[in-house]
Amino acid sequence: MGSASKRLRLLVTLFTVTTLLLGPVHGQLSSTFYSSSCPSVFTTVRSAVSSALQSDPRAGAKLLRLFFHDCFAQGCDGSVLLDDTPTFTGEKTAVPNANSLGGFDVIDSIKASLEISCPKTVSCADIVSIAARDGVVLAGGPTWNVELGRRDSTTASFSQASNLPGPQLTASQLINVFQAQGLNTNDLVALSGAHTFGKAQCNRFQSRLFNFNNSGAPDPSLDASLLSTLQSICPTASTTLVDLDQGTPVTFDSQYYKNLQLKRGLLTSDQTLANSTLTSRVVNTFTSQSAFFNQFTKSMIKMGKLGVLTGTQGQIRSKCGAINSS
């Protein structure tokens, strides 16, 4: 009996040590992380985002997209912000990001301000997460407590950034991509609602207008009046910008889901959510703005925990586009 008791105690000890070494899967984040070290962080970010919106109505949508692209490639670690160097390849030139991802100037401006008031304290990854929230709020969307404490990576993944979910994916393909990140169907449909504001380039959807799936004809699931409008705007696969939400293009609301019900989703990856039995029920639920906002905030918090670096991992970059010199 004594021997068995000793073995049990040994197993418990080993389990405890292992748990401590491994730590929580997503790291320890807290909405009060900077309460003492940088209490001005939220007002600094909000002011900068508000100012950016005065000159660029797309700023909020850009910042939200920046957060998504950061989190889906290597985790929410600020890797998307790193510039290429002769010896380092970042994520900015990956196809989903090149010449289409924006908001970097806003993040750099916020970082410069915080380096004056709170030097070497606030990570670029956390700045992106707060700025994404504020871009949503200032467009009329919901608010939530942003969990903080992320650290910045010293690496990037061009390959992961190259495989971000694209505008041609079907519902089942999107579900698989999101599940690989630990996100479920509700998260997928809610986070896709980010397309309730912002714009997309013609080259992201032009094939729907003239040669859908190499059929030589337009996508039959696209509303005829919208098809006609888009064909005149996008006769070629250009970089011309078109509103993702033709109803309320600068407001963060549930109009996106109503558009999908009316076959007025701009991208294939949008319209497929209403066309597929895998996701259509959730789309119908989110036409209720309160239901959409409730799930969106939960999904943003959940996504914000993907692959985070905490504690002594990574670093706090002095400039968001470059790794600190040792």
C-alpha positions as CSV (number, residue, x, y, z in Angstrom):
1,M,0.0,0.0,0.0
2,G,2.8,2.4,0.9
3,S,4.6,1.6,-2.4
4,A,1.3,2.3,-4.4
5,S,0.9,5.6,-2.5
6,K,4.4,6.7,-3.3
7,R,3.8,5.9,-7.0
8,L,0.6,7.9,-7.0
9,R,2.4,10.9,-5.4
10,L,5.1,10.6,-8.0
11,L,2.5,10.6,-10.9
12,V,0.8,13.6,-9.4
13,T,4.1,15.4,-9.1
14,L,5.1,14.6,-12.7
15,F,1.7,15.8,-14.0
16,T,2.0,19.0,-12.1
17,V,5.5,19.7,-13.3
18,T,4.5,18.9,-16.9
19,T,1.5,21.2,-16.7
20,L,3.6,24.1,-15.4
21,L,6.2,23.5,-18.1
22,L,3.7,23.4,-20.9
23,G,1.5,26.2,-19.6
24,P,-1.8,27.2,-21.1
25,V,-2.3,26.6,-24.8
26,H,-3.0,30.2,-25.6
27,G,-0.9,32.0,-23.0
28,Q,-2.1,34.3,-20.3
29,L,-3.8,37.4,-21.6
30,S,-5.7,40.0,-19.6
31,S,-7.8,43.1,-20.4
32,T,-6.0,45.0,-17.6
33,F,-2.4,44.0,-18.7
34,Y,-1.3,47.6,-19.1
35,S,-3.3,49.2,-16.3
36,S,-0.1,50.1,-14.4
37,S,2.6,50.0,-17.0
38,C,0.8,52.1,-19.7
39,P,-2.6,53.3,-18.6
40,S,-2.8,55.6,-21.7
41,V,-2.7,52.8,-24.2
42,F,-6.4,52.7,-25.0
43,T,-6.9,56.4,-25.4
44,T,-3.8,56.7,-27.5
45,V,-5.0,53.9,-29.9
46,R,-8.5,55.3,-30.1
47,S,-7.3,58.8,-30.9
48,A,-5.1,57.5,-33.6
49,V,-7.8,55.4,-35.2
50,S,-10.3,58.2,-35.0
51,S,-7.9,60.5,-36.7
52,A,-7.1,58.0,-39.4
53,L,-10.8,57.6,-40.2
54,Q,-11.0,61.4,-40.9
55,S,-8.7,61.0,-43.9
56,D,-9.5,57.4,-44.9
57,P,-13.0,56.0,-44.3
58,R,-11.6,52.6,-45.0
59,A,-9.1,52.7,-42.1
60,G,-11.3,50.7,-39.7
61,A,-11.8,47.9,-42.2
62,K,-8.1,47.9,-43.0
63,L,-7.2,47.5,-39.3
64,L,-9.6,44.7,-38.8
65,R,-8.3,42.9,-41.8
66,L,-4.8,43.4,-40.6
67,F,-5.6,41.7,-37.3
68,F,-7.2,38.7,-39.1
69,H,-4.2,38.3,-41.5
70,D,-1.8,38.5,-38.5
71,C,-3.6,35.9,-36.5
72,F,-4.1,33.4,-39.3
73,A,-0.4,33.3,-40.2
74,Q,1.7,32.1,-37.2
75,G,-0.7,33.5,-34.6
76,C,-1.5,37.0,-33.3
77,D,2.1,37.9,-32.9
78,G,2.6,41.0,-35.1
79,S,4.5,39.0,-37.7
80,V,2.5,40.5,-40.5
81,L,4.0,43.9,-39.7
82,L,7.6,42.9,-40.4
83,D,9.3,44.4,-43.4
84,D,11.4,42.3,-45.8
85,T,15.2,42.7,-45.6
86,P,18.0,41.2,-47.7
87,T,18.2,38.4,-45.1
88,F,14.6,38.2,-44.0
89,T,11.3,37.4,-45.8
90,G,8.2,38.6,-44.0
91,E,4.5,38.2,-44.9
92,K,3.7,41.5,-46.6
93,T,4.6,40.2,-50.1
94,A,2.5,37.0,-49.8
95,V,-0.3,37.1,-52.5
96,P,-3.2,37.7,-50.0
97,N,-1.3,40.7,-48.6
98,A,0.7,42.2,-51.4
99,N,-0.8,45.5,-52.7
100,S,-4.0,44.9,-50.7
101,L,-3.3,44.9,-47.0
102,G,-3.3,48.3,-45.3
103,G,-3.3,50.1,-42.0
104,F,0.5,49.7,-41.4
105,D,0.9,53.5,-41.2
106,V,-1.7,53.8,-38.4
107,I,0.0,51.1,-36.4
108,D,3.4,52.7,-36.9
109,S,2.0,56.0,-35.7
110,I,0.5,54.5,-32.6
111,K,3.7,52.7,-31.8
112,A,5.8,55.9,-32.1
113,S,3.4,57.7,-29.7
114,L,3.5,54.8,-27.2
115,E,7.3,54.6,-27.3
116,I,7.3,58.2,-26.0
117,S,4.8,57.7,-23.2
118,C,5.5,54.0,-22.4
119,P,8.8,53.0,-24.0
120,K,9.5,49.3,-24.5
121,T,6.2,48.3,-23.0
122,V,3.3,47.8,-25.5
123,S,3.7,45.2,-28.1
124,C,2.9,45.8,-31.8
125,A,0.7,42.7,-31.7
126,D,-1.4,44.2,-28.9
127,I,-1.6,47.5,-30.8
128,V,-3.1,45.7,-33.8
129,S,-5.7,44.0,-31.6
130,I,-6.8,47.2,-29.9
131,A,-6.9,49.1,-33.2
132,A,-9.0,46.4,-34.8
133,R,-11.6,46.7,-32.0
134,D,-11.6,50.5,-32.2
135,G,-12.1,50.4,-36.0
136,V,-15.2,48.3,-35.5
137,V,-16.6,50.5,-32.7
138,L,-16.1,53.8,-34.5
139,A,-18.0,52.3,-37.5
140,G,-21.0,51.6,-35.3
141,G,-20.1,48.1,-34.3
142,P,-19.9,46.4,-30.9
143,T,-17.2,46.8,-28.3
144,W,-15.5,44.2,-26.2
145,N,-12.7,43.9,-23.7
146,V,-9.5,43.3,-25.7
147,E,-7.3,40.8,-23.9
148,L,-3.7,41.9,-23.9
149,G,-0.2,40.7,-23.0
150,R,0.9,39.4,-26.4
151,R,4.6,39.7,-27.3
152,D,6.0,40.3,-30.8
153,S,7.5,37.5,-32.9
154,T,11.1,37.6,-34.2
155,T,10.0,35.4,-37.2
156,A,7.3,35.4,-39.9
157,S,5.8,32.8,-42.2
158,F,5.5,33.7,-45.8
159,S,4.1,30.2,-46.5
160,Q,1.3,30.5,-44.0
161,A,0.5,34.0,-45.1
162,S,0.3,32.7,-48.7
163,N,-2.3,30.2,-47.6
164,L,-4.8,32.5,-46.0
165,P,-8.4,31.8,-46.9
166,G,-9.1,33.2,-50.3
167,P,-12.1,34.8,-52.0
168,Q,-12.8,31.7,-54.1
169,L,-13.2,29.2,-51.3
170,T,-16.5,27.3,-50.8
171,A,-18.2,26.9,-47.4
172,S,-16.8,23.5,-46.8
173,Q,-13.3,24.7,-47.6
174,L,-13.7,27.6,-45.3
175,I,-14.9,25.4,-42.5
176,N,-11.8,23.3,-42.8
177,V,-9.5,26.3,-42.8
178,F,-11.1,27.7,-39.7
179,Q,-11.3,24.4,-37.9
180,A,-7.5,24.1,-38.4
181,Q,-7.2,27.2,-36.3
182,G,-9.6,25.9,-33.6
183,L,-12.5,28.1,-34.8
184,N,-15.9,26.6,-35.4
185,T,-18.7,27.4,-38.0
186,N,-20.2,30.1,-35.8
187,D,-16.8,31.8,-35.7
188,L,-16.4,31.5,-39.4
189,V,-19.7,33.1,-40.3
190,A,-19.4,35.8,-37.6
191,L,-15.8,36.8,-38.6
192,S,-16.9,36.8,-42.2
193,G,-19.2,39.6,-41.2
194,A,-16.2,41.9,-41.2
195,H,-17.1,42.3,-44.8
196,T,-20.0,44.5,-43.7
197,F,-17.6,47.4,-44.4
198,G,-14.5,47.9,-46.5
199,K,-13.7,47.3,-50.2
200,A,-12.3,44.6,-52.4
201,Q,-10.4,44.8,-55.7
202,C,-12.1,43.6,-58.9
203,N,-9.4,41.0,-59.3
204,R,-10.8,39.2,-56.2
205,F,-14.1,38.4,-57.8
206,Q,-14.1,39.4,-61.5
207,S,-14.3,35.7,-62.6
208,R,-17.8,35.5,-61.0
209,L,-18.9,38.2,-63.4
210,F,-17.9,36.6,-66.7
211,N,-16.4,33.1,-66.3
212,F,-17.5,31.5,-63.1
213,N,-15.6,28.2,-62.5
214,N,-14.4,28.4,-66.1
215,S,-18.0,28.0,-67.3
216,G,-17.9,30.9,-69.7
217,A,-20.9,32.4,-67.9
218,P,-21.5,34.5,-64.7
219,D,-22.1,33.0,-61.3
220,P,-25.8,32.1,-61.3
221,S,-26.0,32.8,-57.6
222,L,-25.3,36.5,-58.1
223,D,-28.2,38.9,-58.2
224,A,-28.9,40.1,-61.7
225,S,-29.0,43.8,-61.0
226,L,-25.8,43.6,-59.0
227,L,-24.2,41.5,-61.7
228,S,-24.9,44.2,-64.3
229,T,-23.5,46.9,-62.0
230,L,-20.3,45.0,-61.3
231,Q,-19.7,44.1,-64.9
232,S,-19.6,47.7,-65.8
233,I,-17.3,48.5,-62.9
234,C,-15.0,45.5,-63.4
235,P,-14.7,44.6,-67.1
236,T,-11.2,43.3,-66.3
237,A,-9.5,41.8,-63.2
238,S,-8.1,45.2,-62.1
239,T,-7.3,46.8,-58.8
240,T,-10.4,49.0,-58.9
241,L,-12.1,49.0,-55.5
242,V,-15.7,48.0,-54.9
243,D,-17.7,48.1,-51.7
244,L,-18.0,44.7,-50.1
245,D,-21.4,45.8,-48.7
246,Q,-23.5,47.6,-51.3
247,G,-26.1,48.5,-48.7
248,T,-24.3,50.2,-45.9
249,P,-20.6,50.2,-47.0
250,V,-19.1,52.3,-44.2
251,T,-21.2,51.0,-41.3
252,F,-20.5,47.9,-39.2
253,D,-23.9,46.2,-39.0
254,S,-25.8,43.1,-40.0
255,Q,-26.6,44.2,-43.5
256,Y,-23.9,41.9,-44.8
257,Y,-26.0,38.8,-43.9
258,K,-29.2,40.4,-45.5
259,N,-27.1,40.9,-48.6
260,L,-26.2,37.2,-48.7
261,Q,-29.9,36.3,-48.5
262,L,-30.5,38.5,-51.5
263,K,-27.7,37.0,-53.5
264,R,-25.7,40.2,-53.2
265,G,-22.5,38.9,-51.6
266,L,-19.5,40.3,-53.4
267,L,-17.0,37.4,-53.1
268,T,-17.6,33.7,-53.7
269,S,-16.4,33.2,-50.1
270,D,-19.2,35.5,-48.9
271,Q,-22.1,34.2,-51.0
272,T,-21.2,30.5,-50.4
273,L,-22.2,31.0,-46.7
274,A,-25.8,31.6,-47.6
275,N,-25.8,29.0,-50.5
276,S,-24.5,26.1,-48.4
277,T,-26.6,24.1,-46.0
278,L,-23.5,23.9,-43.8
279,T,-23.7,27.6,-43.0
280,S,-27.0,29.1,-44.2
281,R,-28.7,28.6,-40.9
282,V,-26.1,30.7,-39.1
283,V,-26.3,33.4,-41.8
284,N,-30.1,33.6,-41.2
285,T,-29.5,33.9,-37.5
286,F,-27.0,36.8,-37.9
287,T,-29.5,38.9,-39.8
288,S,-30.4,39.8,-36.2
289,Q,-27.8,42.5,-35.4
290,S,-27.8,41.6,-31.7
291,A,-27.1,38.0,-32.5
292,F,-24.3,38.9,-34.9
293,F,-22.7,41.4,-32.5
294,N,-22.8,39.0,-29.6
295,Q,-21.1,36.2,-31.6
296,F,-18.7,38.5,-33.3
297,T,-17.2,39.8,-30.1
298,K,-16.8,36.2,-28.8
299,S,-15.2,35.1,-32.0
300,M,-12.8,38.1,-32.0
301,I,-11.6,37.4,-28.5
302,K,-11.2,33.7,-29.4
303,M,-9.3,34.5,-32.6
304,G,-7.1,36.9,-30.7
305,K,-5.7,34.1,-28.6
306,L,-4.3,32.1,-31.6
307,G,-0.6,31.3,-31.3
308,V,0.1,34.2,-28.9
309,L,3.6,34.7,-27.4
310,T,3.6,35.7,-23.7
311,G,5.9,36.0,-20.8
312,T,9.5,36.0,-22.0
313,Q,8.7,34.7,-25.4
314,G,9.4,36.9,-28.4
315,Q,10.1,40.6,-27.7
316,I,8.6,44.0,-27.5
317,R,9.6,45.6,-30.8
318,S,10.7,49.2,-30.7
319,K,9.5,49.6,-34.3
320,C,6.8,47.4,-35.6
321,G,8.4,46.8,-39.0
322,A,11.7,45.4,-37.7
323,I,13.1,43.0,-35.2
324,N,15.0,44.6,-32.3
325,S,18.8,44.4,-32.9
326,S,20.4,42.3,-30.2
